[in-house]
């Protein structure tokens, strides 16, 4: 069972990202502030939830959240500042967009670049421990998936509508055969497609 709060004194926002390990497309991040008594039996790490359920949860999160926001860093920014810093910057941009200013941040993972003077806690596997991080996981994942489906229409041969830019065997093989598109992260290494799928 996920927990509603990491601490009980301050207004708390959960943050997570999606698309960090992809070869193409932006990294998306979300920040979510939920009511103190929020509870949902299906909400969990977005990777553990079927796509149809993720989208149903997105609608419910957006309806019930005190505040929520989604932002991203594109592939050019990722190549310039590296994926770790781009993930943190996307989270900062999402926090910037919140209509309610949080007083405490809980971040999925073990590292984070401090946001202004707001205290934070990094929580490994936080998206399977706290509702607000799980909610951020759902928003970041679904909005990124929507984006990848949209740009897949421009480059259907890379199958982004299904692989979402992740390094599947077929995606890596296509990059090796046809090269990068304007959406690819050029600093990401393309390994031999005959290797076991990542």
Backbone as JSON Lines, residues from 0, in Angstrom:
{"i":0,"aa":"X","n":[0.83,-1.19,0.0],"ca":[0.0,0.0,0.0],"c":[0.87,1.25,0.0]}
{"i":1,"aa":"X","n":[0.6,2.16,-0.92],"ca":[1.37,3.4,-0.98],"c":[0.98,4.34,0.16]}
{"i":2,"aa":"X","n":[1.88,5.25,0.47],"ca":[1.66,6.22,1.55],"c":[1.26,7.57,0.98]}
{"i":3,"aa":"X","n":[0.46,8.29,1.73],"ca":[-0.02,9.6,1.28],"c":[1.04,10.68,1.45]}
{"i":4,"aa":"X","n":[1.87,10.57,2.49],"ca":[2.8,11.65,2.8],"c":[4.16,11.1,3.23]}
{"i":5,"aa":"X","n":[5.23,11.84,2.91],"ca":[6.55,11.55,3.42],"c":[6.74,12.26,4.75]}
{"i":6,"aa":"X","n":[6.23,13.49,4.83],"ca":[6.24,14.28,6.06],"c":[4.88,14.98,6.16]}
{"i":7,"aa":"X","n":[4.54,15.46,7.32],"ca":[3.17,15.93,7.56],"c":[3.09,17.42,7.91]}
{"i":8,"aa":"X","n":[4.21,18.12,7.86],"ca":[4.21,19.52,8.27],"c":[3.98,20.48,7.11]}
{"i":9,"aa":"X","n":[4.53,20.14,5.94],"ca":[4.55,21.08,4.83],"c":[3.73,20.59,3.64]}
{"i":10,"aa":"X","n":[3.4,21.53,2.74],"ca":[2.76,21.18,1.47],"c":[3.79,20.43,0.62]}
{"i":11,"aa":"X","n":[3.44,19.24,0.22],"ca":[4.41,18.33,-0.38],"c":[4.06,18.03,-1.84]}
{"i":12,"aa":"X","n":[5.06,18.11,-2.71],"ca":[4.89,17.73,-4.12],"c":[5.76,16.53,-4.44]}
{"i":13,"aa":"X","n":[5.19,15.57,-5.14],"ca":[5.95,14.43,-5.63],"c":[6.4,14.68,-7.06]}
{"i":14,"aa":"X","n":[7.62,14.24,-7.39],"ca":[8.18,14.48,-8.73],"c":[8.75,13.18,-9.3]}
{"i":15,"aa":"X","n":[8.55,13.01,-10.6],"ca":[9.13,11.86,-11.29],"c":[9.32,12.21,-12.76]}
{"i":16,"aa":"X","n":[10.1,11.38,-13.45],"ca":[10.36,11.61,-14.87],"c":[10.04,10.35,-15.67]}
{"i":17,"aa":"X","n":[9.99,10.51,-16.99],"ca":[9.79,9.39,-17.9],"c":[10.62,9.61,-19.15]}
{"i":18,"aa":"X","n":[11.22,8.54,-19.63],"ca":[11.98,8.6,-20.87],"c":[13.46,8.79,-20.71]}
{"i":19,"aa":"X","n":[13.96,8.55,-19.53],"ca":[15.39,8.78,-19.29],"c":[16.27,7.83,-20.11]}
{"i":20,"aa":"X","n":[15.84,6.6,-20.29],"ca":[16.67,5.62,-20.99],"c":[16.41,5.5,-22.48]}
{"i":21,"aa":"X","n":[15.7,6.44,-23.05],"ca":[15.33,6.36,-24.47],"c":[16.45,6.85,-25.39]}
{"i":22,"aa":"X","n":[16.39,6.39,-26.63],"ca":[17.32,6.86,-27.65],"c":[16.8,8.1,-28.36]}
{"i":23,"aa":"X","n":[15.49,8.33,-28.29],"ca":[14.88,9.44,-29.02],"c":[13.8,10.11,-28.17]}
{"i":24,"aa":"X","n":[13.56,11.37,-28.49],"ca":[12.5,12.1,-27.82],"c":[12.96,12.8,-26.56]}
{"i":25,"aa":"X","n":[12.09,13.62,-25.99],"ca":[12.42,14.36,-24.77],"c":[12.36,13.45,-23.54]}
{"i":26,"aa":"X","n":[12.88,13.97,-22.44],"ca":[12.58,13.42,-21.13],"c":[11.48,14.3,-20.54]}
{"i":27,"aa":"X","n":[10.42,13.67,-20.09],"ca":[9.29,14.38,-19.49],"c":[9.36,14.25,-17.98]}
{"i":28,"aa":"X","n":[8.85,15.23,-17.27],"ca":[8.76,15.17,-15.81],"c":[7.45,15.77,-15.36]}
{"i":29,"aa":"X","n":[7.0,15.35,-14.2],"ca":[5.77,15.89,-13.63],"c":[5.96,16.16,-12.15]}
{"i":30,"aa":"X","n":[5.18,17.1,-11.66],"ca":[5.13,17.41,-10.23],"c":[3.66,17.44,-9.83]}
{"i":31,"aa":"X","n":[3.34,16.8,-8.72],"ca":[1.95,16.67,-8.29],"c":[1.81,16.92,-6.8]}
{"i":32,"aa":"X","n":[0.85,17.75,-6.44],"ca":[0.47,17.96,-5.04],"c":[-0.92,17.36,-4.86]}
{"i":33,"aa":"X","n":[-1.03,16.38,-4.0],"ca":[-2.3,15.7,-3.76],"c":[-2.89,16.12,-2.41]}
{"i":34,"aa":"X","n":[-4.19,15.98,-2.26],"ca":[-4.79,16.23,-0.94],"c":[-4.18,15.31,0.11]}
{"i":35,"aa":"X","n":[-4.16,15.77,1.34],"ca":[-3.54,14.99,2.42],"c":[-4.2,13.63,2.63]}
{"i":36,"aa":"X","n":[-5.49,13.53,2.32],"ca":[-6.21,12.27,2.54],"c":[-6.36,11.46,1.26]}
{"i":37,"aa":"X","n":[-5.58,11.78,0.23],"ca":[-5.71,11.07,-1.04],"c":[-5.38,9.59,-0.88]}
{"i":38,"aa":"X","n":[-6.19,8.76,-1.56],"ca":[-5.97,7.31,-1.53],"c":[-6.52,6.73,-2.82]}
{"i":39,"aa":"X","n":[-5.85,5.75,-3.39],"ca":[-6.34,5.1,-4.59],"c":[-5.75,3.7,-4.68]}
{"i":40,"aa":"X","n":[-6.61,2.72,-4.82],"ca":[-6.16,1.32,-4.78],"c":[-5.36,0.92,-6.02]}
{"i":41,"aa":"X","n":[-5.53,1.62,-7.15],"ca":[-4.86,1.23,-8.39],"c":[-3.6,2.04,-8.67]}
{"i":42,"aa":"X","n":[-3.43,3.15,-7.99],"ca":[-2.29,4.02,-8.3],"c":[-0.99,3.41,-7.82]}
{"i":43,"aa":"X","n":[-0.01,3.37,-8.75],"ca":[1.29,2.77,-8.46],"c":[2.28,3.28,-9.5]}
{"i":44,"aa":"X","n":[3.5,2.79,-9.43],"ca":[4.51,3.07,-10.44],"c":[3.91,2.83,-11.82]}
{"i":45,"aa":"X","n":[4.04,3.82,-12.72],"ca":[3.4,3.72,-14.04],"c":[3.87,2.51,-14.83]}
{"i":46,"aa":"X","n":[5.1,2.05,-14.57],"ca":[5.63,0.89,-15.3],"c":[4.9,-0.39,-14.94]}
{"i":47,"aa":"X","n":[4.2,-0.39,-13.82],"ca":[3.5,-1.59,-13.35],"c":[2.03,-1.6,-13.72]}
{"i":48,"aa":"X","n":[1.58,-0.59,-14.47],"ca":[0.16,-0.42,-14.75],"c":[-0.09,-0.49,-16.25]}
{"i":49,"aa":"X","n":[-1.15,-1.16,-16.64],"ca":[-1.53,-1.28,-18.05],"c":[-1.84,0.11,-18.62]}
{"i":50,"aa":"X","n":[-1.55,0.29,-19.9],"ca":[-1.7,1.59,-20.54],"c":[-3.11,2.17,-20.37]}
{"i":51,"aa":"X","n":[-4.13,1.37,-20.57],"ca":[-5.5,1.86,-20.45],"c":[-5.79,2.4,-19.05]}
{"i":52,"aa":"X","n":[-5.27,1.7,-18.04],"ca":[-5.46,2.12,-16.66],"c":[-4.68,3.4,-16.38]}
{"i":53,"aa":"X","n":[-3.49,3.51,-16.96],"ca":[-2.69,4.74,-16.78],"c":[-3.46,5.97,-17.22]}
{"i":54,"aa":"X","n":[-4.11,5.88,-18.37],"ca":[-4.84,7.05,-18.87],"c":[-6.08,7.36,-18.04]}
{"i":55,"aa":"X","n":[-6.72,6.32,-17.52],"ca":[-7.86,6.55,-16.62],"c":[-7.37,7.22,-15.33]}
{"i":56,"aa":"X","n":[-6.23,6.77,-14.84],"ca":[-5.65,7.37,-13.64],"c":[-5.23,8.82,-13.89]}
{"i":57,"aa":"X","n":[-4.71,9.09,-15.07],"ca":[-4.31,10.47,-15.37],"c":[-5.49,11.42,-15.22]}
{"i":58,"aa":"X","n":[-6.63,11.03,-15.77],"ca":[-7.81,11.89,-15.68],"c":[-8.21,12.11,-14.23]}
{"i":59,"aa":"X","n":[-8.13,11.06,-13.42],"ca":[-8.52,11.17,-12.02],"c":[-7.52,12.01,-11.22]}
{"i":60,"aa":"X","n":[-6.24,11.83,-11.51],"ca":[-5.21,12.62,-10.84],"c":[-5.4,14.11,-11.14]}
{"i":61,"aa":"X","n":[-5.62,14.42,-12.41],"ca":[-5.77,15.82,-12.79],"c":[-7.03,16.45,-12.2]}
{"i":62,"aa":"X","n":[-8.03,15.63,-11.99],"ca":[-9.27,16.13,-11.38],"c":[-9.12,16.37,-9.89]}
{"i":63,"aa":"X","n":[-8.4,15.48,-9.2],"ca":[-8.37,15.52,-7.75],"c":[-7.14,16.2,-7.16]}
{"i":64,"aa":"X","n":[-6.09,16.38,-7.95],"ca":[-4.87,17.0,-7.42],"c":[-5.11,18.46,-7.05]}
{"i":65,"aa":"X","n":[-4.43,18.89,-6.0],"ca":[-4.43,20.32,-5.64],"c":[-3.72,21.11,-6.73]}
{"i":66,"aa":"X","n":[-2.63,20.54,-7.24],"ca":[-1.88,21.15,-8.34],"c":[-1.1,20.05,-9.06]}
{"i":67,"aa":"X","n":[-0.94,20.24,-10.35],"ca":[-0.13,19.29,-11.13],"c":[0.43,20.01,-12.33]}
{"i":68,"aa":"X","n":[1.58,19.56,-12.81],"ca":[2.21,20.17,-13.98],"c":[3.14,19.17,-14.63]}
{"i":69,"aa":"X","n":[3.29,19.34,-15.95],"ca":[4.18,18.48,-16.73],"c":[5.1,19.38,-17.56]}
{"i":70,"aa":"X","n":[6.38,18.99,-17.67],"ca":[7.34,19.74,-18.47],"c":[8.35,18.76,-19.05]}
{"i":71,"aa":"X","n":[9.26,19.27,-19.85],"ca":[10.21,18.37,-20.51],"c":[11.47,19.1,-20.91]}
{"i":72,"aa":"X","n":[12.49,18.3,-21.25],"ca":[13.7,18.78,-21.92],"c":[13.83,17.97,-23.21]}
{"i":73,"aa":"X","n":[14.07,18.65,-24.31],"ca":[14.12,17.93,-25.58],"c":[15.48,17.25,-25.78]}
{"i":74,"aa":"X","n":[15.59,16.54,-26.88],"ca":[16.8,15.76,-27.14],"c":[18.04,16.64,-27.31]}
{"i":75,"aa":"X","n":[17.87,17.85,-27.82],"ca":[19.02,18.75,-27.99],"c":[19.56,19.2,-26.64]}
{"i":76,"aa":"X","n":[18.66,19.48,-25.72],"ca":[19.08,19.85,-24.36],"c":[19.74,18.65,-23.67]}
{"i":77,"aa":"X","n":[19.18,17.47,-23.89],"ca":[19.76,16.26,-23.29],"c":[21.2,16.08,-23.77]}
{"i":78,"aa":"X","n":[21.42,16.24,-25.08],"ca":[22.77,16.1,-25.62],"c":[23.72,17.17,-25.08]}
{"i":79,"aa":"X","n":[23.18,18.33,-24.78],"ca":[24.02,19.44,-24.31],"c":[24.41,19.31,-22.84]}
{"i":80,"aa":"X","n":[23.45,18.92,-21.98],"ca":[23.72,18.95,-20.54],"c":[23.73,17.57,-19.89]}
{"i":81,"aa":"X","n":[23.49,16.53,-20.63],"ca":[23.42,15.11,-20.27],"c":[22.05,14.76,-19.68]}
{"i":82,"aa":"X","n":[21.71,13.49,-19.73],"ca":[20.36,13.05,-19.4],"c":[20.03,13.25,-17.92]}
{"i":83,"aa":"X","n":[21.02,13.1,-17.05],"ca":[20.74,13.27,-15.63],"c":[20.35,14.71,-15.33]}
{"i":84,"aa":"X","n":[21.15,15.66,-15.81],"ca":[20.82,17.06,-15.57],"c":[19.54,17.48,-16.29]}
{"i":85,"aa":"X","n":[19.3,16.9,-17.46],"ca":[18.07,17.21,-18.18],"c":[16.85,16.71,-17.42]}
{"i":86,"aa":"X","n":[16.97,15.56,-16.78],"ca":[15.87,15.03,-15.96],"c":[15.57,15.97,-14.81]}
{"i":87,"aa":"X","n":[16.62,16.45,-14.15],"ca":[16.42,17.38,-13.04],"c":[15.82,18.7,-13.54]}
{"i":88,"aa":"X","n":[16.3,19.19,-14.69],"ca":[15.79,20.44,-15.23],"c":[14.32,20.31,-15.61]}
{"i":89,"aa":"X","n":[13.94,19.18,-16.18],"ca":[12.53,18.96,-16.51],"c":[11.67,18.97,-15.25]}
{"i":90,"aa":"X","n":[12.17,18.38,-14.17],"ca":[11.45,18.42,-12.9],"c":[11.33,19.86,-12.39]}
{"i":91,"aa":"X","n":[12.41,20.61,-12.47],"ca":[12.38,22.02,-12.05],"c":[11.33,22.79,-12.85]}
{"i":92,"aa":"X","n":[11.28,22.55,-14.15],"ca":[10.31,23.24,-14.99],"c":[8.88,22.86,-14.62]}
{"i":93,"aa":"X","n":[8.67,21.59,-14.28],"ca":[7.33,21.16,-13.84],"c":[6.95,21.86,-12.53]}
{"i":94,"aa":"X","n":[7.89,21.91,-11.59],"ca":[7.63,22.59,-10.31],"c":[7.33,24.07,-10.54]}
{"i":95,"aa":"X","n":[8.07,24.68,-11.47],"ca":[7.84,26.09,-11.81],"c":[6.39,26.34,-12.23]}
{"i":96,"aa":"X","n":[5.78,25.36,-12.88],"ca":[4.44,25.53,-13.45],"c":[3.32,25.25,-12.45]}
{"i":97,"aa":"X","n":[3.64,24.72,-11.28],"ca":[2.59,24.42,-10.3],"c":[1.89,25.7,-9.85]}
{"i":98,"aa":"X","n":[0.57,25.66,-9.77],"ca":[-0.2,26.82,-9.35],"c":[-0.14,27.02,-7.83]}
{"i":99,"aa":"X","n":[0.2,25.97,-7.11],"ca":[0.4,26.03,-5.66],"c":[1.87,25.77,-5.38]}
{"i":100,"aa":"X","n":[2.51,26.67,-4.64],"ca":[3.94,26.51,-4.39],"c":[4.18,25.47,-3.29]}
{"i":101,"aa":"X","n":[4.91,24.4,-3.59],"ca":[5.18,23.39,-2.56],"c":[6.2,23.89,-1.55]}
{"i":102,"aa":"X","n":[6.14,23.3,-0.37],"ca":[7.1,23.63,0.69],"c":[8.1,22.5,0.92]}
{"i":103,"aa":"X","n":[7.82,21.36,0.28],"ca":[8.7,20.19,0.42],"c":[8.54,19.36,-0.85]}
{"i":104,"aa":"X","n":[9.64,18.77,-1.31],"ca":[9.62,17.95,-2.52],"c":[10.07,16.54,-2.21]}
{"i":105,"aa":"X","n":[9.36,15.57,-2.77],"ca":[9.85,14.19,-2.7],"c":[10.09,13.72,-4.13]}
{"i":106,"aa":"X","n":[11.29,13.21,-4.36],"ca":[11.8,12.92,-5.69],"c":[12.02,11.43,-5.86]}
{"i":107,"aa":"X","n":[11.56,10.88,-6.97],"ca":[11.86,9.48,-7.25],"c":[13.33,9.34,-7.66]}
{"i":108,"aa":"X","n":[14.05,8.46,-6.98],"ca":[15.46,8.25,-7.31],"c":[16.38,8.59,-6.15]}
{"i":109,"aa":"X","n":[17.67,8.59,-6.45],"ca":[18.65,8.81,-5.37],"c":[19.45,10.1,-5.52]}
{"i":110,"aa":"X","n":[19.11,10.93,-6.54],"ca":[19.83,12.19,-6.74],"c":[18.87,13.26,-7.24]}
{"i":111,"aa":"X","n":[19.21,14.51,-6.95],"ca":[18.4,15.63,-7.41],"c":[19.2,16.91,-7.25]}
{"i":112,"aa":"X","n":[19.05,17.83,-8.19],"ca":[19.63,19.16,-8.04],"c":[18.63,20.03,-7.28]}
{"i":113,"aa":"X","n":[19.07,20.6,-6.2],"ca":[18.19,21.38,-5.32],"c":[17.4,22.41,-6.11]}
{"i":114,"aa":"X","n":[16.12,22.53,-5.78],"ca":[15.24,23.5,-6.42],"c":[15.04,24.69,-5.48]}
{"i":115,"aa":"X","n":[15.6,25.83,-5.87],"ca":[15.51,27.05,-5.05],"c":[15.88,26.73,-3.61]}
{"i":116,"aa":"X","n":[15.05,27.19,-2.65],"ca":[15.36,26.91,-1.24],"c":[14.4,25.9,-0.64]}
{"i":117,"aa":"X","n":[13.74,25.12,-1.49],"ca":[12.75,24.15,-1.01],"c":[13.47,22.85,-0.61]}
{"i":118,"aa":"X","n":[13.29,22.4,0.61],"ca":[13.9,21.13,1.02],"c":[13.32,19.96,0.24]}
{"i":119,"aa":"X","n":[14.1,18.9,0.11],"ca":[13.63,17.73,-0.64],"c":[14.19,16.45,-0.05]}
{"i":120,"aa":"X","n":[13.55,15.35,-0.42],"ca":[14.04,14.02,-0.08],"c":[14.05,13.18,-1.34]}
{"i":121,"aa":"X","n":[15.14,12.47,-1.59],"ca":[15.23,11.53,-2.7],"c":[14.85,10.14,-2.19]}
{"i":122,"aa":"X","n":[13.96,9.48,-2.9],"ca":[13.42,8.2,-2.43],"c":[13.56,7.17,-3.55]}
{"i":123,"aa":"X","n":[14.43,6.19,-3.35],"ca":[14.6,5.12,-4.34],"c":[13.3,4.33,-4.44]}
{"i":124,"aa":"X","n":[12.85,4.11,-5.68],"ca":[11.56,3.45,-5.95],"c":[10.39,4.19,-5.29]}
{"i":125,"aa":"X","n":[10.54,5.51,-5.23],"ca":[9.5,6.33,-4.62],"c":[8.16,6.24,-5.31]}
{"i":126,"aa":"X","n":[8.18,5.9,-6.62],"ca":[6.91,5.8,-7.36],"c":[6.11,4.58,-6.97]}
{"i":127,"aa":"X","n":[6.68,3.69,-6.2],"ca":[5.92,2.55,-5.67],"c":[5.76,2.64,-4.15]}
{"i":128,"aa":"X","n":[6.07,3.85,-3.6],"ca":[5.97,4.05,-2.15],"c":[5.04,5.19,-1.76]}
{"i":129,"aa":"X","n":[4.97,6.24,-2.6],"ca":[4.19,7.43,-2.25],"c":[3.25,7.8,-3.4]}
{"i":130,"aa":"X","n":[2.01,8.13,-3.03],"ca":[0.99,8.43,-4.03],"c":[1.39,9.6,-4.94]}
{"i":131,"aa":"X","n":[1.96,10.66,-4.36],"ca":[2.25,11.83,-5.19],"c":[3.34,11.55,-6.22]}
{"i":132,"aa":"X","n":[4.33,10.74,-5.86],"ca":[5.37,10.38,-6.83],"c":[4.78,9.44,-7.88]}
{"i":133,"aa":"X","n":[3.94,8.5,-7.47],"ca":[3.28,7.61,-8.42],"c":[2.41,8.41,-9.39]}
{"i":134,"aa":"X","n":[1.71,9.41,-8.86],"ca":[0.88,10.27,-9.71],"c":[1.74,11.03,-10.72]}
{"i":135,"aa":"X","n":[2.88,11.54,-10.27],"ca":[3.8,12.22,-11.18],"c":[4.33,11.25,-12.24]}
{"i":136,"aa":"X","n":[4.57,10.02,-11.83],"ca":[5.01,8.99,-12.76],"c":[3.97,8.76,-13.85]}
{"i":137,"aa":"X","n":[2.71,8.69,-13.47],"ca":[1.62,8.49,-14.43],"c":[1.54,9.64,-15.42]}
{"i":138,"aa":"X","n":[1.58,10.88,-14.92],"ca":[1.48,12.04,-15.8],"c":[2.66,12.13,-16.75]}
{"i":139,"aa":"X","n":[3.86,11.97,-16.23],"ca":[5.05,12.06,-17.08],"c":[5.02,10.98,-18.17]}
{"i":140,"aa":"X","n":[4.68,9.77,-17.79],"ca":[4.66,8.65,-18.73],"c":[3.59,8.85,-19.81]}
{"i":141,"aa":"X","n":[2.38,9.19,-19.43],"ca":[1.3,9.28,-20.42],"c":[1.49,10.47,-21.36]}
{"i":142,"aa":"X","n":[1.94,11.59,-20.83],"ca":[2.16,12.74,-21.71],"c":[3.35,12.51,-22.64]}
{"i":143,"aa":"X","n":[4.35,11.82,-22.16],"ca":[5.47,11.49,-23.05],"c":[5.03,10.5,-24.12]}
{"i":144,"aa":"X","n":[4.26,9.5,-23.73],"ca":[3.75,8.54,-24.71],"c":[2.94,9.24,-25.79]}
{"i":145,"aa":"X","n":[2.1,10.19,-25.39],"ca":[1.31,10.95,-26.37],"c":[2.23,11.67,-27.35]}
{"i":146,"aa":"X","n":[3.29,12.27,-26.82],"ca":[4.24,13.0,-27.68],"c":[4.92,12.04,-28.66]}
{"i":147,"aa":"X","n":[5.37,10.89,-28.17],"ca":[6.07,9.94,-29.04],"c":[5.14,9.38,-30.12]}
{"i":148,"aa":"X","n":[3.88,9.17,-29.79],"ca":[2.92,8.71,-30.81],"c":[2.74,9.78,-31.88]}
{"i":149,"aa":"X","n":[2.77,11.02,-31.48],"ca":[2.6,12.13,-32.42],"c":[3.77,12.22,-33.39]}
{"i":150,"aa":"X","n":[5.01,12.18,-32.87],"ca":[6.16,12.3,-33.77],"c":[6.43,11.01,-34.54]}
{"i":151,"aa":"X","n":[5.84,9.91,-34.1],"ca":[5.96,8.65,-34.85],"c":[5.34,8.78,-36.24]}
{"i":152,"aa":"X","n":[4.39,9.68,-36.38],"ca":[3.76,9.9,-37.69],"c":[4.75,10.47,-38.69]}
{"i":153,"aa":"X","n":[5.76,11.18,-38.2],"ca":[6.78,11.75,-39.08],"c":[7.83,10.72,-39.49]}
{"i":154,"aa":"X","n":[8.08,9.75,-38.62],"ca":[9.12,8.74,-38.86],"c":[8.6,7.35,-38.48]}
{"i":155,"aa":"X","n":[7.62,6.84,-39.22],"ca":[6.97,5.57,-38.83],"c":[7.9,4.37,-38.79]}
{"i":156,"aa":"X","n":[9.0,4.44,-39.55],"ca":[9.91,3.29,-39.61],"c":[10.6,3.01,-38.27]}
{"i":157,"aa":"X","n":[10.64,3.99,-37.36],"ca":[11.3,3.79,-36.07],"c":[10.34,3.22,-35.01]}
{"i":158,"aa":"X","n":[9.07,3.12,-35.34],"ca":[8.06,2.45,-34.49],"c":[7.94,3.08,-33.1]}
{"i":159,"aa":"X","n":[8.04,4.4,-33.04],"ca":[7.93,5.08,-31.74],"c":[6.55,4.95,-31.12]}
{"i":160,"aa":"X","n":[5.54,4.68,-31.94],"ca":[4.2,4.52,-31.38],"c":[4.12,3.31,-30.46]}
{"i":161,"aa":"X","n":[5.03,2.36,-30.64],"ca":[5.04,1.17,-29.77],"c":[6.24,1.16,-28.84]}
{"i":162,"aa":"X","n":[7.44,1.5,-29.33],"ca":[8.63,1.43,-28.45],"c":[8.88,2.7,-27.67]}
{"i":163,"aa":"X","n":[8.16,3.8,-28.03],"ca":[8.25,5.1,-27.33],"c":[9.67,5.66,-27.27]}
{"i":164,"aa":"X","n":[10.52,5.19,-28.18],"ca":[11.88,5.7,-28.22],"c":[12.89,4.89,-27.44]}
{"i":165,"aa":"X","n":[12.43,3.85,-26.74],"ca":[13.34,3.01,-25.96],"c":[14.2,2.15,-26.89]}
{"i":166,"aa":"X","n":[15.35,1.68,-26.41],"ca":[16.3,0.97,-27.28],"c":[15.95,-0.51,-27.5]}
{"i":167,"aa":"X","n":[14.82,-0.75,-28.14],"ca":[14.47,-2.12,-28.53],"c":[15.43,-2.57,-29.64]}
{"i":168,"aa":"X","n":[15.45,-3.84,-29.9],"ca":[16.32,-4.36,-30.96],"c":[15.97,-3.71,-32.3]}
{"i":169,"aa":"X","n":[14.67,-3.65,-32.62],"ca":[14.26,-3.1,-33.91],"c":[14.59,-1.61,-34.02]}
{"i":170,"aa":"X","n":[14.46,-0.88,-32.92],"ca":[14.78,0.54,-32.94],"c":[16.28,0.75,-33.16]}
{"i":171,"aa":"X","n":[17.09,0.02,-32.44],"ca":[18.54,0.17,-32.6],"c":[18.98,-0.22,-34.01]}
{"i":172,"aa":"X","n":[18.38,-1.28,-34.53],"ca":[18.72,-1.72,-35.88],"c":[18.37,-0.65,-36.91]}
{"i":173,"aa":"X","n":[17.22,-0.01,-36.74],"ca":[16.8,1.03,-37.67],"c":[17.74,2.24,-37.61]}
{"i":174,"aa":"X","n":[18.19,2.6,-36.4],"ca":[19.13,3.71,-36.27],"c":[20.44,3.37,-36.97]}
{"i":175,"aa":"X","n":[20.9,2.15,-36.82],"ca":[22.16,1.74,-37.45],"c":[22.03,1.72,-38.98]}
{"i":176,"aa":"X","n":[20.83,1.42,-39.47],"ca":[20.62,1.35,-40.92],"c":[20.37,2.73,-41.53]}
{"i":177,"aa":"X","n":[19.55,3.55,-40.85],"ca":[19.09,4.81,-41.45],"c":[19.62,6.06,-40.76]}
{"i":178,"aa":"X","n":[20.25,5.88,-39.62],"ca":[20.82,7.03,-38.93],"c":[19.83,7.73,-38.01]}
{"i":179,"aa":"X","n":[20.26,8.86,-37.49],"ca":[19.46,9.62,-36.54],"c":[18.42,10.48,-37.24]}
{"i":180,"aa":"X","n":[17.31,10.68,-36.58],"ca":[16.33,11.68,-36.96],"c":[16.61,12.95,-36.15]}
{"i":181,"aa":"X","n":[15.91,14.04,-36.41],"ca":[16.09,15.24,-35.57],"c":[15.65,15.05,-34.13]}
{"i":182,"aa":"X","n":[14.98,13.93,-33.83],"ca":[14.51,13.67,-32.47],"c":[15.44,12.76,-31.68]}
{"i":183,"aa":"X","n":[16.45,12.21,-32.31],"ca":[17.33,11.27,-31.61],"c":[18.35,12.0,-30.73]}
{"i":184,"aa":"X","n":[18.74,11.33,-29.67],"ca":[19.78,11.81,-28.77],"c":[21.12,11.31,-29.3]}
{"i":185,"aa":"X","n":[21.9,12.19,-29.85],"ca":[23.1,11.77,-30.56],"c":[24.23,11.36,-29.63]}
{"i":186,"aa":"X","n":[24.13,11.71,-28.36],"ca":[25.18,11.32,-27.4],"c":[24.91,9.94,-26.81]}
{"i":187,"aa":"X","n":[23.76,9.33,-27.16],"ca":[23.45,8.0,-26.65],"c":[24.04,6.95,-27.59]}
{"i":188,"aa":"X","n":[24.73,6.0,-27.0],"ca":[25.4,4.97,-27.79],"c":[24.4,3.94,-28.29]}
{"i":189,"aa":"X","n":[24.49,3.6,-29.57],"ca":[23.65,2.56,-30.16],"c":[24.45,1.27,-30.15]}
{"i":190,"aa":"X","n":[24.04,0.31,-29.34],"ca":[24.76,-0.96,-29.26],"c":[24.3,-1.9,-30.36]}
{"i":191,"aa":"X","n":[25.03,-2.96,-30.56],"ca":[24.72,-3.96,-31.58],"c":[23.32,-4.5,-31.39]}
{"i":192,"aa":"X","n":[22.46,-4.42,-32.4],"ca":[21.08,-4.88,-32.25],"c":[20.94,-6.38,-32.04]}
{"i":193,"aa":"X","n":[22.03,-7.12,-32.26],"ca":[21.96,-8.56,-32.01],"c":[22.13,-8.9,-30.53]}
{"i":194,"aa":"X","n":[22.45,-7.88,-29.72],"ca":[22.55,-8.12,-28.28],"c":[21.16,-8.37,-27.69]}
{"i":195,"aa":"X","n":[21.12,-8.9,-26.51],"ca":[19.84,-9.11,-25.84],"c":[19.14,-7.77,-25.7]}
{"i":196,"aa":"X","n":[17.81,-7.77,-25.92],"ca":[17.04,-6.53,-25.85],"c":[17.1,-5.94,-24.45]}
{"i":197,"aa":"X","n":[17.29,-4.62,-24.38],"ca":[17.4,-3.94,-23.09],"c":[16.08,-3.85,-22.38]}
